[in-house]
Structures are given as C-alpha cells and as structure tokens.
C-alpha cells in the first residue's frame, strides 16, 4: 500500500470520526509515529486528531502511557497485554474519545519462535468501551510490515 492509499484511509477515518463528533489519539511502537504522520498529512485533521504518543522503548511505554512494567516483564513489549495497556494509557492521558495502539516486531531481527518477525498487536478503544485487540502476522520487509500495521490500524478504527 502506498502513501496515497494510506492517506485515503486517513481521510475516511477523519470523516468517520467527524460524523460522530469524536477525536482520536495514537500510541505507537513499531510504527514509530507513521500512523500519526499519515493522519496529520490530512488538512483539517486537527479537528479530530488529538495527539500521538511514540513509545518505542519500554521505558517510554511506562513513562508516557502508564504501562505497568510488570506487564512488559511478564508478557513482553509485543503482546496483547502490553498493547491493551498502551491503548488504555493513550485514552487516559489524552482528551480523545478513542485511541489506537500498535506494537510489534518489524524486523529484520528481533523475532522469536513464539513471536516471529511480522507479529504485530493492534488495539482500539473508545471511552467507556472494551478494548478490541488483533494479533496480526504480516509478511515482507520492515517497511512493508510497518505499512501493513498502519493500514490495519486505520481500517480497524472504522469498525
């Protein structure tokens, strides 16, 4: 998926959120701010994009999002438990009405048998709701895995 296609998804997300009077925050690890960049490339996105957290390190997840370090220690930074804590932290530490969080192994190194390169967890949460979490197994190089993560995050936010 190219940049234009990702931006088209962000335009759709903006329309979706605007119709509902909502705003969104992002918490990103393996995508390194790419999700926020795609969103803020859209003119007028300040009406529905509240803020983004780039929490690449474990310390950043703890300090910026309030992720319990014991969660990371027990389950790892790339896990359902961590992404759930990330999305809850993004929502709690922003004025947004919903949030997206992404963490994963983009490669080319860092994979394990249990979590090979391409393993990505994405979570979505609305205020007062229950987090929705998806475990994805993307393929390709680092750039392709990250692009697929951004695409899936945007598409999932509209469901």
C-alpha positions, 0 to 999 in steps of 0.5 A: 500500500502506498502513501496515497492509499494510506492517506485515503484511509486517513481521510475516511477515518477523519470523516468517520470520526467527524460524523460522530463528533469524536477525536482520536489519539495514537500510541505507537511502537513499531510504527514509530509515529507513521500512523500519526504522520499519515493522519496529520498529512490530512488538512483539517485533521486537527479537528479530530486528531488529538495527539500521538504518543511514540513509545518505542522503548519500554521505558517510554511505554511506562513513562508516557502511557502508564504501562505497568512494567510488570506487564512488559516483564511478564508478557513482553513489549509485543503482546496483547497485554502490553498493547491493551495497556498502551491503548488504555494509557493513550485514552487516559492521558489524552482528551480523545474519545478513542485511541489506537495502539500498535506494537510489534516486531518489524524486523529484520531481527528481533523475532522469536519462535513464539513471536516471529518477525511480522507479529504485530498487536493492534488495539482500539478503544473508545471511552467507556468501551472494551478494548478490541485487540488483533494479533496480526502476522504480516509478511515482507520487509520492515517497511512493508510490515510497518505499512501493513500495521498502519493500514490495519490500524486505520481500517480497524478504527472504522469498525 
